[in-house]
Amino acid sequence: MASTATQAAERDDPADWLRLIRSRRVGAVTFHRLMGEHGSARAALRALPELARAAGVEGYEVCPLGVAQAEIKAGRACGAQLLLWGGPGYPAGLMDLADAPPVLWARGDTGLLQRPMVAIVGARNASSLGLRMARRLAEGLGVAGQVVVSGLARGIDAAAHEAALATGTVAVMAGGVDVIYPEENADLAAQIAAKGCLVAEHPPGLQPQTRHFPLRNRIISGLSRAVVVVEAAARSGSLITARDAADQGREVLAVPGHPFDARAAGCNMLLRDGATLVRHVGDVTEALGLARGAGPQAGAADRLAPEAGALPGPVPPRRALGEMADLHGQILARLGPSPLAEDQLIRDLAMPPSLLSPALVSLELEGRIVRAPGGLLSRAE
């Protein structure tokens, strides 16, 4: 089937592929069925109206040529490259999926799509420990020669992308490849476009809708050899990605969490159901059968040093009450039932101790955080 797809991709006009997949009632599965039955996108377009009529749909019209040409123009304008299923540059990992995207728009280094990939996904409202874990895993996997894939969401996704910028990262977009969501990740998306690769199956300019995210998730898992979940609620998009990975025959791995932390409920459920437990990057590389020394920087994944303890320079002015309330919210968002070292919280928030300490005392007096021996902090139940 792959050779047939390659021949069709090389023979067909890309505009015909876009017209077919953008036509009403034609999704990825229908697209591939039509291609298999008719041999080319152009032949399938000719057959579509009659097929629709036979199915009881009167007055059916295929996507106009002008719409496809406008999409191609918009893609070129944002610096994106169109990849056709089975054609040059199309990711091999997606080829075996029944609902593989017929077309992909890619911005950046498309060569990354041909390298081995591992997905790291997780909670948007991630804890400090979760963000640290995502960064350490992404760094270690990059050192081991793996491209890190995620969905450019806030929280775990963003932390994984940032940590893997130097070694290779791919962001799969829910909308158009030029539409950044959330907007707060615009700078990160620009860095990925320069050093990594942004990928989307929808037309440039399309604003993401709720229904687009599960479609995005199947691409994340399909591209990857394995999906690692770092913090996920019992009902979350990350679990959809993990389910897709299992259905696609990929490895599913999860980082365990405290039973009282709702952000760990999904991961703990995955582990209960047979996912591989992840304590550090070595657990991931072992599950993938990667021998020590196989990566571009042999052994370095096991020697990653703890994050630097340097604190920011000048002390900012004392904050107003509204700003202190915001700081309290930031602190509580980083803490969970699992204890976190106070100095690590300081590094995560990039704030001097002179500003953070009064806020911690205030939260402790309010009974909202608990201080344990050894400078450890946790959120009160």
Buried (B, 14 or more C-beta within 10 A) or exposed (E): EEEEBBBBBEEBEBBBBBBBBBBEEBEBEBBBEBBEEBBBBBBBBEBBBEBBEEEEEEEBEBBEBEBBEBBBEBBEEBBBBBBBBBBEBBBEBBBEBEBBBBBBBBBBBBEBBEEBBBBBBBBBEBBBBBBBBBBBBBBBBBBBBBBBBBBBBBBBBBBBBBBBBEBBBBBBBBBBBBBBBEEEBEEBBEBBBEBBBBBBBBBBBBEBEEEBBBBBBBBBBBBBBBBBBBBBBEEBBBBBBBBBBBEBEBBBBBBBBBEEBBBBBBBBBBBEEEBBEBEBBBBBBEBBEBEEEEBEEBEBBBEBEEEEEEEEEEEEEEBEEEEBEEBBEBBBBBBBBBBBBBEBBBBBBEBBEEBBEBBBEBBBEEEBBBBEEEEBBBBEE
